Amino acid sequence: MKLLLIHSDFIEYEVKSRAIKNPEEIDEEKKKGRLDEALVAFIAVEKKDEKDPEGAAESSCKEIEKVANELKVKNIMLYPYAHLSPDLARPKIAMEILRSIEEKLKASFNVKRSPFGWYKAFRISCKGHPLSELSRDVSPKREKTAVEKEKEVISHWYILTPEGELMDADDFDYSNYPELKILYDYESKGSRRATKEPAHIKIMRRLELVDYEESSDSGNFRWYPKGRLVKGLLERYVTEICKELGGMQVETPIMYDIEHPALSEYVKKFPARQYIVKSDEKEFFLRFAACFGQYMIAKDMIISYKNLPLRLYELTHYSFRREQSGELSGLRRLRAFTMPDMHTLCADMEQAKAEFKRQFEASTRWMKALGLDYEVAIRFVRDFYEENKEFAKELVRLVGRPALVEIWDERYFYFVMKFEFNVIDTTNKASALSTVQIDVENAKRFGIKYVDKEGEEKYPYILHASISGSIDRCLYALLEREAMKMNKGEKPMLPLWLSPTQVRFIPVGQEFVEDCRKFAEELENMGDGIKVRVDIDDREESVAKKIREAEREWIPIIIVVGEKEKESEKFKPRFRKAELDDGREEYTLEDIFELIKKRTKGYPQDRLPLPLLLSQRAKFAG
């Protein structure tokens, strides 16, 4: 911000005409003004002031107040004067800063301000002494971003055992918990930058699930039919869990006014993570979480203590975050992702802790459904931990194994506690999936209130929950963990309920293709809410090659059909995993259906999104 400070005998102005399209609205009284024995502050609000409007106003006030006190002046005229700088702020921001300066100075001085956005004639008499003409170039004292604060905060690392013992992380015996050691080393000393390609990238392309989209920004992907099926099933299942928890599903915009009074303060904490889009003369940021829309809904609601806990849920298609290019690596970190977000309003901390525990348990259910091994990290502000040690122990007992605990001496963000379920990948990096946070700050910032038993308005605590974490990252985790099994000589496979093809029929010759059609149709239509995904490899290839290719596609159940199977309608399936096999010598179609039903009931169902016959399929990846 540029300031020209004149100690004057008087200043007077008269409005002549508009200088910008939408100037400040003024009445007749404001069109003329005069102030005697005044310090006149000619002000140009600059682009740099937009990063921290409040800081810019505060810094400018200090300079103006300092000079006024030196001159022993009680009258101050604030005069918007664009000619002091070639790099002006947007009019709306400039107006907000000028009003803020005016309000702050009014506490100690008699202040007048000439109208903003108008051409004006003015006359001024400068006193002419050595301090009567001064200039200042003022920079806002910018509030540090959350990322900057996170880098400065000192973390203390511990391991909390199911028996309730808290010990220094360096003193723990990791012999039976090698991945917990990897998590500790990564969180305390590791880098998020990708130094080598994770295994899941080649797998996702070979299986024709997901691929890069070169015509888009980095970190944006194309999803092929099989990948979209898997993603859709994951989305539906986490939505079911959130609804069972009481989540009321909503839908909110993907972009928000960057100048919105409540949002601007929150958004400036994440300046490097924003996508900015322009519409007319306004700028909007693309959401990086569903928080904003759900805050706005909650702010406008009429909420009683009887309504709490109150849960709002949204499956965001999509959230956007401009992750640094060195951090982008396949599905692990993206710039456009699908995130299930639930926010729970709670009346007090005991209610918040009870909800936290329920959502913690729901997250363990999610990880079990994916069949993923994971490590638990729980993070606290020290004061909160000291007051809630038993609660921390209770959570660790629920998972039945040691957890990494991070404790901060002071709160640098909006939460006092959070947990994460982390998956270790083939590059020895940890990625968080499920997470819940206890927010003690944003209800007040966004004006979210409820009425208590005494009829008084109170600010609730807010739980931020993503029971699954990013859906895209869940597929990353699944593929990475299966790649680790491959490195040990084990066969990889997606969970049966997520496998695009669950059963593949392989005819030994073309004469058995129609029999396979008949079997596939019967299996698909056995009902009971179960949709078995079946296909047929009818290509002119050898049976051995068809089996090899089915193995490369991770098909869970392969059934070869020849004369014997045609006549008896009994089969000897090739099961990819021993746990799929019920131990029978032979299986009927009903047996296979019951086997699949037992392992997929309770999970979302969907049909195969590709042609039944492999000969009719185009390839999505070479």
C-alpha positions in Angstrom: 0.0 0.0 0.0 1.3 3.5 -0.9 0.6 6.4 1.5 1.2 10.1 0.9 0.8 11.9 4.3 0.2 15.7 4.3 -0.2 17.8 7.4 -2.7 20.4 6.3 -4.4 23.6 7.4 -7.4 22.3 5.6 -8.5 19.9 2.8 -11.8 20.1 0.9 -13.1 18.0 -2.0 -16.1 17.9 -4.4 -17.3 14.7 -6.3 -17.4 15.3 -10.1 -18.1 11.9 -11.9 -17.6 8.1 -11.8 -14.0 6.9 -12.1 -14.9 3.2 -12.1 -17.9 1.1 -13.3 -19.3 0.5 -9.7 -18.1 3.2 -7.4 -19.0 3.5 -3.8 -22.7 4.5 -3.3 -22.9 8.0 -1.7 -25.6 10.4 -0.7 -25.7 14.1 -1.3 -23.9 14.9 2.0 -20.9 12.7 0.9 -20.5 14.5 -2.4 -18.6 17.4 -0.6 -16.4 17.4 2.4 -13.9 19.6 4.3 -11.6 19.0 7.3 -9.5 21.6 9.1 -6.2 21.1 10.9 -5.9 17.5 9.5 -3.5 14.8 8.6 -4.5 13.9 5.0 -3.7 10.3 4.0 -3.7 9.8 0.3 -4.0 6.0 -0.1 -3.4 3.6 -3.0 -4.4 0.0 -2.1 -2.2 -2.4 -4.1 -2.4 -5.9 -5.4 0.0 -7.2 -2.7 -2.5 -6.1 -0.1 -5.1 -8.6 -1.4 -3.1 -11.5 0.1 -3.9 -10.2 3.6 -6.5 -7.4 3.6 -6.7 -7.3 7.4 -2.9 -7.2 7.8 -2.7 -4.4 5.2 -5.3 -2.4 7.0 -3.6 -3.0 10.4 -0.1 -2.0 9.1 -1.4 1.2 7.4 -3.3 2.3 10.5 -0.1 2.0 12.6 1.8 4.2 10.1 -1.0 6.8 10.0 -1.5 6.8 13.7 2.3 7.1 14.4 2.5 10.2 12.2 -0.7 11.7 13.6 0.6 11.3 17.2 3.9 12.9 16.3 2.1 15.9 14.8 -0.4 15.9 17.7 -3.3 15.9 15.2 -6.8 14.7 16.1 -8.4 15.0 12.6 -7.6 12.6 9.8 -8.9 12.6 6.2 -8.6 9.4 4.3 -8.4 10.1 0.6 -8.3 7.2 -2.0 -5.7 8.2 -4.6 -5.0 5.6 -7.3 -2.3 7.7 -8.9 0.3 6.6 -6.3 0.7 3.1 -7.7 0.5 1.3 -11.1 -0.4 -2.0 -9.4 -3.8 -1.5 -7.9 -5.9 -3.9 -5.9 -9.4 -4.9 -7.2 -11.9 -2.3 -6.3 -14.0 -4.5 -4.0 -10.9 -5.4 -1.9 -9.6 -1.9 -1.9 -13.0 -0.6 -0.6 -13.0 -3.2 2.2 -9.5 -2.2 3.3 -10.3 1.5 3.3 -13.4 0.9 5.4 -11.3 -1.2 7.8 -8.7 1.5 8.1 -11.5 4.1 8.8 -13.1 2.0 11.5 -9.8 1.2 13.2 -8.7 4.9 13.3 -12.1 6.1 14.6 -11.3 4.5 18.0 -8.7 7.3 18.6 -9.3 10.1 16.0 -11.9 12.2 14.3 -11.9 10.5 10.8 -13.5 11.4 7.5 -13.1 9.5 4.2 -13.6 10.8 0.7 -15.7 8.5 -1.6 -14.0 5.7 -3.4 -14.3 5.3 -7.2 -15.1 8.9 -8.1 -13.2 11.7 -9.8 -13.0 14.6 -7.3 -11.8 18.1 -7.3 -9.8 19.0 -4.2 -8.0 21.9 -2.5 -5.4 21.5 0.2 -3.2 23.8 2.2 0.0 22.1 3.3 1.6 23.6 6.4 5.1 23.4 5.0 7.2 22.3 7.9 9.8 19.4 7.7 7.2 16.7 8.7 4.3 18.0 6.7 5.0 15.8 3.6 5.8 12.2 4.1 5.5 9.1 2.0 5.3 5.4 3.1 5.3 2.1 1.3 3.5 -0.3 3.7 3.4 -4.1 3.4 0.9 -6.2 5.2 2.1 -8.3 8.1 0.8 -11.5 6.4 -0.6 -14.3 8.5 1.3 -17.5 8.0 -0.4 -20.2 6.0 -1.3 -23.5 7.6 1.5 -25.1 5.6 4.0 -22.7 6.9 2.8 -23.1 10.5 2.9 -26.9 10.1 6.6 -26.6 9.1 7.4 -24.6 12.2 5.5 -26.7 14.7 7.5 -29.0 16.9 6.2 -32.6 16.9 6.8 -35.0 19.7 6.5 -38.7 18.6 5.3 -41.6 20.7 3.9 -45.1 20.4 0.8 -45.9 22.4 0.2 -49.6 23.0 -3.1 -51.4 23.5 -2.1 -51.9 27.1 -2.1 -48.1 27.5 1.7 -47.6 27.7 2.9 -44.4 26.0 6.6 -44.5 25.1 9.0 -42.4 23.0 8.8 -43.6 19.4 12.6 -44.0 19.3 12.5 -46.4 22.2 9.8 -48.8 20.9 10.7 -52.3 19.6 9.4 -52.5 16.1 10.5 -56.1 15.5 6.9 -57.2 15.0 5.7 -53.9 13.5 7.9 -53.1 10.6 5.3 -51.0 8.8 4.7 -48.9 11.9 8.4 -48.1 11.9 8.1 -47.0 8.2 5.2 -44.8 9.1 7.1 -43.2 12.0 10.2 -42.6 9.8 8.1 -41.2 7.0 6.0 -38.9 9.1 8.9 -37.6 11.2 11.7 -37.4 8.6 10.4 -38.4 5.2 9.6 -36.4 2.0 6.3 -36.3 0.2 8.1 -35.9 -3.2 7.9 -38.9 -5.5 11.4 -40.2 -6.3 10.4 -43.3 -8.2 7.2 -44.5 -9.9 4.9 -46.5 -7.6 3.9 -49.9 -8.8 0.2 -49.2 -9.1 0.7 -46.9 -12.1 1.6 -49.8 -14.5 -1.0 -52.0 -12.9 -3.9 -49.6 -13.3 -3.0 -49.1 -17.0 -2.5 -52.8 -17.7 -5.8 -53.7 -16.1 -7.5 -50.9 -18.0 -8.8 -49.2 -14.9 -7.4 -45.6 -15.0 -4.9 -43.6 -17.1 -3.3 -40.2 -17.4 -5.1 -37.6 -19.4 -2.5 -35.7 -21.3 -4.9 -33.0 -22.5 -5.8 -32.0 -18.9 -3.8 -30.6 -16.1 -1.4 -32.9 -14.2 -3.2 -34.9 -11.5 -6.4 -35.3 -13.5 -7.2 -38.8 -14.8 -9.5 -40.7 -17.2 -11.4 -43.6 -15.8 -12.1 -46.5 -18.1 -15.3 -48.7 -17.6 -13.7 -51.2 -15.3 -12.1 -48.5 -13.2 -15.3 -46.5 -13.1 -17.2 -49.6 -11.9 -14.7 -50.1 -9.0 -14.8 -46.4 -8.2 -18.6 -46.3 -8.3 -18.9 -49.3 -5.9 -16.5 -47.7 -3.5 -18.5 -44.4 -3.6 -21.8 -46.2 -3.0 -20.4 -48.2 -0.1 -18.9 -45.3 1.8 -22.1 -43.4 1.2 -24.1 -46.3 2.8 -21.8 -46.2 5.8 -22.2 -42.4 6.3 -26.0 -42.7 5.9 -26.0 -45.4 8.6 -24.1 -43.1 10.8 -26.9 -40.5 10.3 -25.3 -38.5 7.6 -27.9 -36.4 5.7 -26.7 -36.2 2.1 -26.4 -32.8 0.5 -24.9 -31.3 -2.7 -23.0 -28.0 -2.8 -21.2 -25.9 -5.4 -17.7 -26.7 -6.5 -16.6 -23.0 -6.6 -16.8 -20.1 -4.1 -16.3 -16.4 -4.1 -12.7 -15.8 -3.1 -13.7 -12.5 -1.5 -16.5 -13.9 0.6 -15.9 -12.5 4.2 -16.0 -15.8 6.0 -14.2 -17.9 3.3 -11.4 -15.5 2.4 -9.8 -15.8 5.8 -9.9 -19.6 5.7 -8.8 -19.9 2.1 -5.7 -17.6 2.4 -4.2 -20.3 4.7 -3.9 -22.5 1.7 -2.7 -20.2 -1.1 -0.6 -22.7 -3.0 -3.5 -25.2 -3.2 -6.1 -23.2 -5.0 -7.4 -23.3 -8.6 -8.8 -19.9 -9.5 -11.5 -19.3 -12.1 -13.0 -16.1 -13.3 -16.6 -15.3 -14.0 -17.5 -11.8 -15.1 -15.4 -9.5 -12.9 -15.2 -11.9 -10.0 -12.7 -14.6 -9.0 -13.7 -17.9 -7.5 -11.7 -20.8 -6.1 -12.5 -24.4 -6.7 -13.2 -26.2 -3.5 -10.5 -28.5 -2.0 -13.0 -30.0 0.4 -16.8 -30.0 1.0 -16.3 -27.9 4.1 -17.3 -24.6 2.5 -20.7 -25.7 1.2 -21.6 -27.5 4.3 -20.5 -24.6 6.5 -22.8 -22.3 4.5 -25.7 -24.7 4.9 -25.2 -25.1 8.6 -24.8 -21.3 9.1 -28.3 -20.8 7.7 -30.0 -23.6 9.6 -32.0 -23.2 12.8 -30.5 -25.8 15.1 -31.5 -26.8 18.6 -29.5 -28.8 21.1 -32.1 -31.5 20.5 -30.9 -31.8 16.9 -27.4 -32.6 17.9 -25.3 -34.4 16.9 -26.2 -33.3 13.4 -24.4 -34.7 10.4 -24.2 -33.4 6.8 -22.6 -35.6 4.2 -21.5 -35.1 0.6 -19.7 -37.2 -1.9 -17.7 -34.5 -3.8 -17.4 -34.9 -7.5 -14.9 -33.3 -7.5 -12.6 -31.6 -5.1 -9.6 -29.7 -6.5 -6.2 -29.1 -4.9 -3.1 -27.9 -6.8 -0.7 -30.3 -5.3 3.0 -29.6 -6.1 4.1 -31.2 -9.3 6.9 -33.2 -7.5 4.2 -34.7 -5.2 2.0 -36.0 -8.0 2.4 -39.7 -8.5 -0.4 -41.7 -10.0 -3.5 -42.0 -7.8 -1.6 -41.3 -4.6 -1.9 -37.5 -4.9 -4.1 -35.9 -7.5 -5.3 -32.4 -8.3 -8.9 -33.5 -8.9 -10.3 -36.2 -6.7 -13.4 -37.7 -5.2 -13.7 -37.2 -1.5 -16.6 -38.3 0.8 -16.9 -35.5 3.4 -19.1 -35.6 6.5 -19.4 -32.8 9.1 -20.9 -33.5 12.5 -22.0 -30.7 14.8 -21.7 -31.6 18.4 -23.0 -29.7 21.5 -20.0 -30.4 23.7 -16.7 -32.3 23.9 -18.2 -35.4 25.4 -20.6 -35.7 22.5 -17.8 -35.0 20.1 -15.7 -37.8 21.5 -18.6 -40.2 21.3 -19.2 -39.4 17.7 -15.4 -39.5 17.0 -15.3 -43.1 18.4 -18.3 -44.2 16.2 -16.7 -42.8 13.1 -13.4 -44.4 14.1 -15.1 -47.7 14.3 -16.9 -47.1 10.9 -13.4 -46.4 9.4 -12.1 -49.8 10.7 -15.1 -51.4 8.9 -14.2 -49.6 5.7 -10.6 -50.8 5.9 -11.8 -54.4 6.5 -14.1 -54.2 3.5 -11.0 -53.3 1.3 -8.9 -56.0 3.0 -6.2 -53.5 3.7 -3.5 -53.7 6.3 -3.0 -50.3 7.8 -1.2 -48.3 10.5 -2.9 -45.9 12.9 -1.7 -42.4 13.6 -3.4 -40.2 16.2 -2.5 -36.6 16.6 -3.2 -34.3 19.6 -2.6 -30.8 20.9 -0.8 -31.6 24.2 -3.3 -30.0 26.6 -6.1 -32.0 24.9 -4.1 -35.2 25.2 -3.4 -34.7 28.9 -7.1 -34.2 29.5 -8.2 -37.2 27.3 -5.5 -39.9 27.9 -8.1 -42.6 28.6 -9.9 -41.7 25.4 -6.7 -42.2 23.4 -6.1 -45.5 25.0 -9.7 -46.6 24.3 -9.1 -45.9 20.5 -5.9 -47.9 20.4 -7.6 -50.8 22.2 -10.2 -50.9 19.5 -7.6 -51.6 16.8 -5.7 -54.0 19.0 -2.2 -52.9 18.0 0.3 -50.1 18.7 -0.4 -46.7 17.2 1.8 -43.8 16.3 1.0 -40.7 18.4 2.0 -37.2 17.4 1.7 -34.4 20.1 2.0 -30.7 19.4 2.8 -28.2 22.2 0.4 -25.7 20.7 -2.5 -25.7 18.3 -1.5 -24.5 14.9 -4.6 -25.5 13.0 -8.3 -25.7 13.6 -8.4 -29.1 15.3 -7.3 -30.4 18.7 -7.3 -34.1 17.7 -7.4 -36.3 14.6 -6.7 -39.9 13.5 -5.6 -41.3 10.2 -5.5 -44.9 8.9 -2.3 -45.1 6.8 -1.3 -47.5 4.1 2.4 -48.2 3.3 3.1 -48.5 -0.5 5.8 -50.1 -2.6 8.0 -47.0 -2.3 7.9 -47.1 1.5 5.7 -44.0 1.6 2.6 -43.7 3.8 -0.7 -42.4 2.6 -3.7 -41.5 4.8 -7.1 -42.9 3.9 -9.7 -42.7 6.7 -9.5 -39.7 8.9 -11.6 -37.7 11.5 -10.8 -34.4 13.2 -12.3 -32.5 16.1 -12.6 -28.8 15.0 -12.8 -26.2 17.7 -12.5 -23.1 15.5 -14.6 -22.9 12.4 -18.1 -22.8 13.9 -17.3 -19.4 15.3 -15.5 -18.3 12.1 -18.5 -19.2 9.9 -21.3 -18.2 12.4 -22.6 -21.7 12.9 -24.7 -21.8 16.1 -27.3 -23.9 18.0 -29.6 -22.9 20.8 -29.0 -24.7 24.1 -31.5 -25.7 26.9 -31.5 -22.2 28.3 -32.3 -20.7 25.0 -28.8 -19.2 24.5 -26.9 -19.4 21.2 -23.7 -21.5 21.4 -21.0 -22.6 18.9 -20.8 -26.3 18.3 -17.7 -28.5 17.9 -17.4 -29.8 14.3 -16.1 -33.2 13.4 -14.6 -33.4 9.9 -14.8 -37.0 8.7 -13.8 -38.8 5.6 -14.5 -42.4 6.4 -12.7 -43.7 3.3 -10.4 -40.8 2.4 -10.1 -40.0 -1.2 -11.8 -42.7 -3.3 -9.1 -42.4 -5.9 -6.5 -43.1 -3.2 -8.3 -46.1 -2.1 -7.8 -47.7 -5.5 -4.1 -46.7 -5.3 -3.9 -48.4 -1.9 -5.5 -51.6 -3.1 -3.2 -51.9 -6.1 -0.1 -51.0 -4.2 -0.8 -53.6 -1.5 -1.4 -56.2 -4.2 1.8 -55.3 -5.9 3.6 -55.9 -2.6 2.1 -59.4 -2.5 3.3 -60.0 -6.1 6.8 -59.1 -4.9 6.5 -62.0 -2.4 5.3 -64.4 -5.1 1.6 -64.2 -4.1 -1.3 -63.8 -6.5 -2.8 -60.4 -6.6 -6.6 -59.8 -6.6 -9.1 -57.1 -5.8 -11.7 -57.9 -3.2 -14.4 -60.1 -4.8 -17.1 -57.3 -4.5 -14.8 -54.9 -6.4 -13.5 -57.3 -9.1 -14.8 -56.0 -12.4 -15.2 -59.6 -13.7 -16.0 -62.1 -10.9 -16.4 -65.2 -13.1 -15.0 -66.0 -16.5 -16.2 -68.9 -18.6 -13.6 -70.3 -21.1 -15.0 -72.6 -23.7 -12.5 -75.2 -25.0 -13.9 -74.6 -28.5 -16.3 -72.4 -30.4 -19.0 -75.1 -30.2 -19.2 -74.4 -26.4 -19.7 -70.7 -26.6 -23.5 -70.9 -26.5 -23.3 -73.2 -23.5 -21.2 -70.6 -21.8 -23.8 -68.0 -22.7 -26.5 -70.1 -21.1 -24.5 -70.7 -17.9 -23.6 -67.0 -17.7 -27.2 -66.0 -18.1 -28.3 -68.4 -15.4 -25.6 -67.2 -13.0 -26.4 -63.5 -13.6 -30.2 -64.0 -13.0 -30.2 -66.0 -9.8 -31.3 -62.9 -8.0 -31.5 -62.3 -4.2 -30.1 -58.8 -4.8 -26.8 -60.3 -6.0 -25.5 -59.3 -9.5 -22.8 -61.7 -10.5 -20.4 -60.2 -13.0 -19.7 -62.8 -15.7 -17.9 -62.7 -19.0 -16.9 -65.3 -21.7 -13.5 -65.5 -23.5 -14.8 -66.6 -26.9 -11.7 -65.6 -28.8 -9.9 -67.9 -31.2 -7.1 -68.6 -28.8 -5.8 -71.7 -27.0 -7.3 -72.5 -23.6 -3.9 -72.2 -22.0 -3.5 -68.6 -23.4 -7.0 -67.7 -22.3 -6.3 -68.9 -18.7 -3.0 -67.0 -18.6 -4.7 -63.8 -19.7 -7.5 -64.3 -17.2 -4.8 -64.7 -14.5 -3.1 -61.4 -15.7 -6.5 -59.7 -15.3 -6.8 -61.0 -11.7 -10.1 -62.9 -12.5 -11.2 -64.5 -9.2 -13.0 -67.5 -10.6 -12.1 -69.1 -13.9 -14.4 -71.9 -15.3 -13.3 -74.0 -18.3 -16.3 -75.5 -20.2 -16.1 -78.5 -22.4 -18.3 -81.6 -23.2 -18.2 -82.9 -19.6 -19.3 -79.5 -18.1 -21.9 -79.1 -20.8 -23.5 -82.5 -20.0 -23.2 -82.5 -16.2 -23.5 -78.8 -15.5 -20.9 -79.3 -12.8 -17.6 -77.5 -12.8 -14.1 -77.4 -11.3 -13.3 -73.7 -11.0 -9.8 -72.3 -10.8 -10.0 -70.0 -7.7 -7.4 -67.2 -7.6 -7.4 -67.3 -3.8 -7.7 -70.3 -1.5 -10.2 -68.5 0.7 -12.6 -68.4 -2.2 -12.8 -72.2 -2.4 -15.5 -73.8 -0.2 -13.6 -77.1 -0.5 -16.0 -78.9 -2.9 -14.8 -81.4 -5.5 -17.3 -80.0 -8.0 -19.5 -76.9 -8.1 -22.9 -76.4 -9.6 -23.9 -72.9 -10.8 -26.0 -72.6 -7.6 -22.9 -73.5 -5.5 -20.9 -70.8 -7.3 -23.7 -68.3 -6.8 -23.9 -69.1 -3.1 -20.1 -68.7 -2.8 -20.2 -65.3 -4.4 -23.3 -64.3 -2.4 -21.7 -65.2 0.9 -18.7 -63.0 0.1 -20.4 -60.0 -1.5 -23.7 -59.7 0.4 -24.0 -56.4 2.1 -21.8 -54.7 -0.5 -23.1 -52.6 -3.4 -23.9 -54.6 -6.5 -23.6 -53.7 -10.2 -23.4 -55.3 -13.6 -20.4 -55.7 -15.8 -19.9 -52.5 -17.7 -18.4 -54.3 -20.8 -19.7 -56.6 -23.5 -20.2 -60.2 -22.4 -17.9 -61.6 -25.1 -14.3 -60.7 -25.0 -14.2 -60.8 -28.8 -16.5 -57.8 -28.9 -14.4 -55.6 -26.6 -12.1 -52.8 -27.8 -9.0 -52.3 -25.8 -8.6 -49.1 -23.8 -4.9 -49.5 -23.2 -2.2 -51.0 -25.4 
